[in-house]
Amino acid sequence: MEHKLRPFAGRDRGPSIRFASSSMPPAPKQNHTWASSMAGGEAATRRNDVMAPEESVWITVRRQRDVVPLRIEMLLSHTVADLKEAIAKLGGVPGENQRIFHRSCLLGDRQTIEECGLAVRPEVQMVPHLGHKATPGVGSISARRGYNMVPGNVPWKPSRHAKLTSRDVHEFWGPGDPAGQLPRLPPAPATPRRTAGLSLPAVVVDLQ
């Protein structure tokens, strides 16, 4: 069944449409012969059930923080898929790219408006799907190892000079359990350290 959308002028409430107007069944003609043959109370009850229109609800669809929310009138028998269709026609977001949340719960397309609890709290949050579009003629950027970590174009090479030793563990964590035996540590190698950069000559200044 094709739904017809009619603009509805709201008062500073953002775009609004009546999605439920064309879905209401027409009021049937009153059959006096059928009503007279029934009992008085039963005939009146059944006639009211047939002629009563289906209830509708105005749903507020919130989008991004700075975007005006949408207001859509839906029947309680409509589904979330119908709501997505109305959002697509009014907001321009395709239905397959929409995710509808009600009180932080994702709604399924086959759920009705009444099943989702929107009759009590008619407010939902529409979150578009995050997608990636491939641009023709643009390739991926290849980054070498360490390109974004250190400056320079020299490739990273592992070195054994920074190997963790038992002395490093002992100096960092301490002696450990005082009641236990201390581990025997090998003597530290007496290797001179070279400082990168220009070497400056030593100058002795006599202050006397």
C-alpha positions as CSV (number, residue, x, y, z in Angstrom):
1,M,0.0,0.0,0.0
2,E,1.4,3.3,-1.1
3,H,1.5,6.0,1.6
4,K,0.8,9.6,0.7
5,L,2.7,12.2,2.7
6,R,1.1,15.6,3.4
7,P,3.1,18.5,4.8
8,F,2.0,19.6,8.3
9,A,2.8,23.0,9.5
10,G,4.1,22.8,13.0
11,R,5.1,25.6,15.3
12,D,8.9,25.7,15.5
13,R,9.0,21.9,15.8
14,G,10.9,21.1,12.7
15,P,9.6,19.3,9.5
16,S,6.5,17.3,10.1
17,I,4.4,14.9,8.0
18,R,1.2,12.9,8.4
19,F,2.1,9.4,7.5
20,A,-1.0,7.9,9.0
21,S,-3.6,10.0,7.2
22,S,-4.0,7.8,4.1
23,S,-3.8,4.5,6.0
24,M,-6.9,5.0,8.1
25,P,-9.7,2.8,6.9
26,P,-12.8,4.7,5.7
27,A,-15.8,4.7,8.0
28,P,-18.2,2.1,6.9
29,K,-21.8,2.9,6.2
30,Q,-24.2,2.1,9.0
31,N,-26.4,-0.9,8.2
32,H,-29.7,-0.4,10.0
33,T,-31.0,-3.8,9.0
34,W,-27.9,-5.6,10.5
35,A,-28.0,-3.4,13.7
36,S,-31.6,-4.0,14.3
37,S,-31.3,-7.8,14.2
38,M,-28.7,-7.8,16.9
39,A,-29.2,-7.2,20.6
40,G,-29.1,-3.6,21.6
41,G,-25.9,-3.6,23.8
42,E,-24.0,-6.1,21.5
43,A,-24.9,-4.2,18.4
44,A,-23.8,-0.9,19.8
45,T,-20.4,-2.3,21.0
46,R,-19.6,-4.0,17.7
47,R,-20.7,-0.9,15.7
48,N,-18.4,1.3,17.8
49,D,-15.5,-1.1,17.2
50,V,-16.0,-1.0,13.5
51,M,-16.4,2.7,13.2
52,A,-13.6,3.8,15.6
53,P,-10.5,4.9,13.7
54,E,-7.2,3.5,14.5
55,E,-5.1,5.5,17.0
56,S,-2.1,7.5,15.7
57,V,0.8,9.1,17.5
58,W,3.2,11.9,16.7
59,I,6.8,10.5,16.8
60,T,9.8,12.9,17.3
61,V,12.8,11.7,15.4
62,R,16.0,13.1,16.7
63,R,19.1,13.2,14.5
64,Q,22.4,15.0,15.0
65,R,22.8,17.5,17.8
66,D,22.6,20.6,15.6
67,V,19.9,19.2,13.3
68,V,16.2,20.0,13.8
69,P,14.3,16.9,14.8
70,L,11.5,15.5,12.6
71,R,7.9,15.0,13.7
72,I,6.0,12.2,11.9
73,E,2.5,10.9,12.6
74,M,2.2,7.1,12.5
75,L,-0.4,4.6,13.2
76,L,0.2,2.2,16.1
77,S,-0.1,-0.7,13.6
78,H,2.7,0.7,11.4
79,T,6.1,-0.9,11.6
80,V,9.6,0.5,12.0
81,A,10.2,-0.1,8.3
82,D,7.3,2.3,7.6
83,L,8.9,4.9,9.9
84,K,12.1,4.6,8.1
85,E,10.3,5.1,4.8
86,A,8.8,8.3,6.2
87,I,12.2,9.5,7.5
88,A,13.7,8.8,4.1
89,K,11.1,10.9,2.3
90,L,11.3,13.8,4.8
91,G,15.0,13.7,5.9
92,G,16.7,12.3,2.8
93,V,18.4,9.4,4.5
94,P,17.8,6.0,2.8
95,G,16.0,3.4,4.9
96,E,18.9,0.9,4.6
97,N,21.2,3.5,6.1
98,Q,19.1,4.2,9.1
99,R,19.3,2.7,12.6
100,I,16.4,3.6,14.9
101,F,17.0,3.5,18.7
102,H,14.3,3.9,21.4
103,R,15.7,4.3,24.9
104,S,19.1,3.1,23.7
105,C,17.6,-0.1,22.2
106,L,17.9,-0.9,18.5
107,L,14.5,-1.4,16.9
108,G,13.8,-4.1,14.3
109,D,12.1,-3.3,11.0
110,R,9.2,-5.8,11.7
111,Q,8.3,-4.3,15.1
112,T,5.2,-2.3,15.2
113,I,5.0,1.2,16.8
114,E,2.9,-0.1,19.6
115,E,5.3,-3.0,20.3
116,C,8.2,-0.6,20.6
117,G,6.5,1.4,23.3
118,L,6.3,4.5,21.2
119,A,2.7,5.0,22.2
120,V,3.9,5.9,25.7
121,R,7.1,7.7,24.8
122,P,7.0,8.7,21.2
123,E,10.7,9.7,20.7
124,V,13.4,7.9,18.8
125,Q,17.0,8.5,17.8
126,M,18.0,8.0,14.2
127,V,21.7,7.1,13.7
128,P,23.0,6.7,10.1
129,H,25.2,3.7,9.3
130,L,28.9,4.4,9.0
131,G,30.1,3.5,5.6
132,H,33.1,3.9,3.4
133,K,33.0,4.9,-0.3
134,A,35.9,4.0,-2.5
135,T,37.1,6.9,-4.6
136,P,38.2,5.9,-8.1
137,G,41.8,6.7,-8.9
138,V,42.9,7.2,-5.3
139,G,45.1,4.5,-3.8
140,S,45.8,3.6,-0.2
141,I,48.6,5.3,1.7
142,S,51.4,2.9,2.6
143,A,53.4,3.8,5.7
144,R,56.6,2.1,6.6
145,R,57.2,0.7,10.1
146,G,57.9,3.5,12.5
147,Y,57.0,6.2,10.0
148,N,54.5,7.8,12.3
149,M,56.6,7.2,15.5
150,V,60.0,8.6,14.8
151,P,61.3,11.2,12.3
152,G,63.6,10.3,9.5
153,N,63.5,7.8,6.7
154,V,65.8,5.2,8.2
155,P,64.0,1.8,8.5
156,W,63.6,0.4,12.0
157,K,66.1,-2.3,13.0
158,P,66.0,-4.3,16.2
159,S,69.0,-4.0,18.5
160,R,70.3,-6.1,21.3
161,H,71.7,-3.1,23.2
162,A,68.3,-2.5,24.8
163,K,67.8,-6.1,26.0
164,L,66.3,-6.3,29.4
165,T,68.7,-7.9,32.0
166,S,68.2,-9.3,35.5
167,R,70.0,-6.3,36.8
168,D,67.5,-4.0,35.3
169,V,64.7,-6.0,36.9
170,H,66.4,-5.9,40.3
171,E,67.0,-2.1,40.1
172,F,63.4,-1.4,39.0
173,W,61.5,-3.8,41.3
174,G,63.9,-3.8,44.3
175,P,65.4,-6.7,46.2
176,G,62.0,-8.5,46.3
177,D,61.1,-10.6,49.4
178,P,63.3,-9.5,52.4
179,A,63.1,-13.0,53.9
180,G,64.3,-14.7,50.8
181,Q,67.7,-14.8,49.3
182,L,68.9,-12.0,47.1
183,P,69.7,-13.1,43.5
184,R,73.3,-13.0,42.4
185,L,73.7,-10.4,39.8
186,P,76.6,-10.3,37.4
187,P,78.9,-7.3,37.5
188,A,77.8,-4.5,35.2
189,P,80.0,-4.2,32.1
190,A,82.3,-1.2,32.2
191,T,81.7,-0.1,28.6
192,P,82.0,3.6,27.9
193,R,78.9,5.3,26.5
194,R,79.2,7.5,23.5
195,T,77.1,10.5,23.3
196,A,75.7,11.4,20.0
197,G,76.6,14.8,18.7
198,L,79.8,16.8,18.5
199,S,82.5,16.1,21.0
200,L,83.7,19.2,22.9
201,P,87.3,19.5,24.2
202,A,87.7,19.6,27.9
203,V,88.8,23.0,29.3
204,V,90.4,23.4,32.7
205,V,89.9,26.9,34.3
206,D,92.2,28.0,37.0
207,L,90.2,30.1,39.4
208,Q,93.2,31.1,41.6
